[in-house]
Each structure stands twice: as structure tokens, then as C-alpha cells.
């Protein structure tokens, strides 16, 4: 996080030295873009808080079931519809593994969590349009399945 | 009075904040738990987004179209992927940052395959995430995942590119 601020600061200063008007235009442009997605982003934050509240129990309860296929399907579903930062999701994944949840189920969950975004759909749509957003998310779901299978093969779970 | 979509969202947000505030005040358990998640996630993202967008703005004014076309355009092959994946690996903030960056790249002349490879890679190979994953789930989990991911990133980007080009699709421009 600090690194991001340092890099940004250094680049802004560099940019200012080379051309101050261009820099001002660039910063204004960036902040305008930020301002444009801010309302959708704030709404997303609410969704994330609410969905996490209802899914936290579900995640540890349903991913740990004996049926691998159901576990993976649940992992993919919960991973797609929820969203959480890495510093929450990986510790959670660690807890799941300790509880004996199969690695491939954990993989299906963390991969779809990062790649498939139902909650981010309105935001993704404004950058990618409907068609590309749907195509990308569907493809990502397939990728999550393949990764999960590969992990399962590696750990001898299937 | 008719509110715009953005104003509605701000209003909903303020109401939610008020709900969380009251929950904390009256120790309403579900609200408090929601609030903790909310604060964690919100501060994380709200700190990342402003500098990220400043960088996107600077990219817009400084990055020359020819340079982007050369590295990420029609004739960029494996090297383009290398750049896209390296850029993705160092992107912070997940999809919320990767999507506007991808859009900006596209409008500077990057081809679909590179834009899509970048977005997928930003989800799969971000360095801070990968390190955390390896620490918690074990290095072999991460290595297997990465080895399987990278070819998939490239193959899927080519398939998606084909699909989007066939329908003559254009990514929306930022107004």
C-alpha cells in the first residue's frame, strides 16, 4: 500500500518536472474517472458487507462437506457471488484447509473469488460492455473449474 | 425531486452508514459484524483507488499510442503477453483497478487478447496475493495454480478475442 503511494508520488513529481500542464490534465482525468465510478463502488461496498455477513457461515459450513462435487459447485457459486480482499480470503482458505476441506474445493473458491465477479458486474459493464463482461466471466468460471481439477489431481483428491 | 443514479447511490450509502452507526451505538449484533467487514474492505479499497486512478490519468496523457500498439497491439505476440502478465502481476487493488487500466490500454491501441490476458492475469498472478497464498496454503498449491493458470490466461484471451472480433464488438469509451 505504502509502495503504491511512493510510486505514485515519484511519478507525479517526475511528470510535473517534465510537463506541469500535462500532469494537471492527467491527474484531473484520473480523478474524474474515479469520481465516476465512486457511487457504484460505494454501493458495491454495501453489497460486499451484506453478502459477506450472510455467506461467512455458509462458506465454512458448506465447503467442508464430504461430497467433492457439491463442495466444488458450492465453492464456485460462493466464490462468484461474494467478493473479499485477499487478506480476508486467504486466511479463510487456510482455516478451511485446516478443517480438512479438500484443496480442490478451496481452489475452486479462491479462484472464482478472484476471477468471477457477480457483484462487480455493474462496474465491469461500464468498462467492458455487457457482451465482453458476460463472455469474460463465463470463461473465468471454466478456468476456475480447470484449476480446481488440476489442484485435485496434484493432491491426489480425485 | 428526481435523483440521478449517482445521487441515489450516494444516498443509499449514507443510509447504510447511518444503519451501521446506529448498530454500533445500540450494539445490534448483525449490524456490528457487517460493520467490521465493511470497515476492513472499505478502507483497503478507498486507500488504493485514488492513487491508482491518478496513475491511470497519467497513463492516459503520457502513454503514446504507437508504444502501446507496438507492445500490446496486433503484432505483439508472446512478448505482448509477457508485458501484459508482468503489468498484471504488479497491479494492486484487484478487478476494480485492473478493469479501468484494461479499458485505457484498449483505447490506446492494445488488442483484445492482451487486454483480456491482462485482466485474467491480474486476478490470477498478482504478486502480493500470490505471496500470501503461498504462505498460507503452501508453495506447492501456488506453483501448481500458476503453472496451470498462465497457459489458460493466454488460450482464453485468444478465444475471447476471436469471439469479440467476430461480432465486431467495441469496448465502451469513457465519456
HADDOCK unambig.tbl for C-alpha pairs under 7 A between the chains (distance, minus, plus):
assign (segid A and resid 1 and name CA) (segid B and resid 48 and name CA) 6.97 0.50 0.50
assign (segid A and resid 5 and name CA) (segid B and resid 51 and name CA) 6.50 0.50 0.50
assign (segid A and resid 8 and name CA) (segid B and resid 51 and name CA) 6.20 0.50 0.50
assign (segid A and resid 8 and name CA) (segid B and resid 55 and name CA) 6.46 0.50 0.50
assign (segid A and resid 22 and name CA) (segid B and resid 61 and name CA) 6.62 0.50 0.50
assign (segid A and resid 23 and name CA) (segid B and resid 58 and name CA) 6.63 0.50 0.50
assign (segid A and resid 26 and name CA) (segid B and resid 57 and name CA) 4.39 0.50 0.50
assign (segid A and resid 26 and name CA) (segid B and resid 58 and name CA) 4.53 0.50 0.50
assign (segid A and resid 26 and name CA) (segid B and resid 60 and name CA) 6.61 0.50 0.50
assign (segid A and resid 26 and name CA) (segid B and resid 61 and name CA) 5.48 0.50 0.50
assign (segid A and resid 27 and name CA) (segid B and resid 54 and name CA) 5.17 0.50 0.50
assign (segid A and resid 27 and name CA) (segid B and resid 57 and name CA) 5.38 0.50 0.50
assign (segid A and resid 27 and name CA) (segid B and resid 58 and name CA) 6.22 0.50 0.50
assign (segid A and resid 29 and name CA) (segid B and resid 57 and name CA) 5.14 0.50 0.50
assign (segid A and resid 30 and name CA) (segid B and resid 53 and name CA) 4.75 0.50 0.50
assign (segid A and resid 30 and name CA) (segid B and resid 54 and name CA) 4.70 0.50 0.50
assign (segid A and resid 30 and name CA) (segid B and resid 56 and name CA) 5.78 0.50 0.50
assign (segid A and resid 30 and name CA) (segid B and resid 57 and name CA) 3.81 0.50 0.50
assign (segid A and resid 31 and name CA) (segid B and resid 53 and name CA) 6.20 0.50 0.50
assign (segid A and resid 31 and name CA) (segid B and resid 54 and name CA) 6.23 0.50 0.50
assign (segid A and resid 34 and name CA) (segid B and resid 50 and name CA) 6.89 0.50 0.50
assign (segid A and resid 34 and name CA) (segid B and resid 53 and name CA) 6.05 0.50 0.50
assign (segid A and resid 39 and name CA) (segid B and resid 6 and name CA) 5.42 0.50 0.50
assign (segid A and resid 39 and name CA) (segid B and resid 9 and name CA) 5.41 0.50 0.50
assign (segid A and resid 39 and name CA) (segid B and resid 10 and name CA) 5.87 0.50 0.50
assign (segid A and resid 40 and name CA) (segid B and resid 9 and name CA) 6.73 0.50 0.50
assign (segid A and resid 42 and name CA) (segid B and resid 13 and name CA) 6.33 0.50 0.50
assign (segid A and resid 43 and name CA) (segid B and resid 9 and name CA) 6.06 0.50 0.50
assign (segid A and resid 43 and name CA) (segid B and resid 13 and name CA) 6.28 0.50 0.50
assign (segid A and resid 45 and name CA) (segid B and resid 38 and name CA) 6.78 0.50 0.50
assign (segid A and resid 45 and name CA) (segid B and resid 42 and name CA) 6.45 0.50 0.50
assign (segid A and resid 49 and name CA) (segid B and resid 34 and name CA) 5.42 0.50 0.50
assign (segid A and resid 49 and name CA) (segid B and resid 37 and name CA) 5.72 0.50 0.50
assign (segid A and resid 49 and name CA) (segid B and resid 38 and name CA) 4.98 0.50 0.50
assign (segid A and resid 50 and name CA) (segid B and resid 34 and name CA) 6.34 0.50 0.50
assign (segid A and resid 53 and name CA) (segid B and resid 34 and name CA) 5.70 0.50 0.50
assign (segid A and resid 85 and name CA) (segid B and resid 41 and name CA) 6.61 0.50 0.50
assign (segid A and resid 86 and name CA) (segid B and resid 129 and name CA) 6.19 0.50 0.50
assign (segid A and resid 90 and name CA) (segid B and resid 133 and name CA) 6.12 0.50 0.50
assign (segid A and resid 90 and name CA) (segid B and resid 136 and name CA) 6.78 0.50 0.50
assign (segid A and resid 91 and name CA) (segid B and resid 136 and name CA) 6.84 0.50 0.50
assign (segid A and resid 94 and name CA) (segid B and resid 136 and name CA) 5.71 0.50 0.50
assign (segid A and resid 94 and name CA) (segid B and resid 137 and name CA) 5.97 0.50 0.50
assign (segid A and resid 114 and name CA) (segid B and resid 123 and name CA) 5.24 0.50 0.50
assign (segid A and resid 115 and name CA) (segid B and resid 120 and name CA) 6.78 0.50 0.50
assign (segid A and resid 115 and name CA) (segid B and resid 123 and name CA) 5.49 0.50 0.50
assign (segid A and resid 124 and name CA) (segid B and resid 99 and name CA) 6.66 0.50 0.50
assign (segid A and resid 126 and name CA) (segid B and resid 172 and name CA) 6.98 0.50 0.50
assign (segid A and resid 127 and name CA) (segid B and resid 99 and name CA) 6.44 0.50 0.50
assign (segid A and resid 127 and name CA) (segid B and resid 100 and name CA) 6.36 0.50 0.50
assign (segid A and resid 127 and name CA) (segid B and resid 103 and name CA) 5.86 0.50 0.50
assign (segid A and resid 127 and name CA) (segid B and resid 171 and name CA) 6.93 0.50 0.50
assign (segid A and resid 127 and name CA) (segid B and resid 172 and name CA) 6.11 0.50 0.50
assign (segid A and resid 128 and name CA) (segid B and resid 171 and name CA) 5.26 0.50 0.50
assign (segid A and resid 128 and name CA) (segid B and resid 172 and name CA) 6.23 0.50 0.50
assign (segid A and resid 129 and name CA) (segid B and resid 171 and name CA) 6.03 0.50 0.50
assign (segid A and resid 129 and name CA) (segid B and resid 172 and name CA) 5.96 0.50 0.50
assign (segid A and resid 139 and name CA) (segid B and resid 156 and name CA) 6.92 0.50 0.50
assign (segid A and resid 143 and name CA) (segid B and resid 152 and name CA) 6.80 0.50 0.50
assign (segid A and resid 147 and name CA) (segid B and resid 145 and name CA) 6.34 0.50 0.50
assign (segid A and resid 147 and name CA) (segid B and resid 148 and name CA) 6.37 0.50 0.50
assign (segid A and resid 147 and name CA) (segid B and resid 149 and name CA) 6.92 0.50 0.50
assign (segid A and resid 151 and name CA) (segid B and resid 144 and name CA) 6.69 0.50 0.50
assign (segid A and resid 151 and name CA) (segid B and resid 145 and name CA) 6.95 0.50 0.50
